[in-house]
Amino acid sequence: MGSKAVNFKLDEKRILDIRQVASVFHITMTDVVNEALDEYLSAVKRDPFYRLTAKVDDASKKETEEVLSALDDLSDDDLEVTTVKHFSV
């Protein structure tokens, strides 16, 4: 798969941090960002909510049934929202 240039905004401190890490490890800023995104996306894609709500090819029918079965056994108190994450692109 080819690469594409994308524009997005980062605060100056984050940019300086990325530059410093890139410099220490002798890699590009793009490599730093890609490695961070790979790690983040890998974690998110393992999240049960993501796997149940996104059209994900790697979630098998058996896995989906197991998670849905576990969710059926939970009470309303168990399903209370305890954390909210915001991600802007």
Summary of the structure (lengths in Angstrom):
residues: 89
radius of gyration: 18.3
end to end distance: 21.2
largest distance: 51.1
contacts: 137
relative contact order: 0.06
helix: 56%
strand: 0%
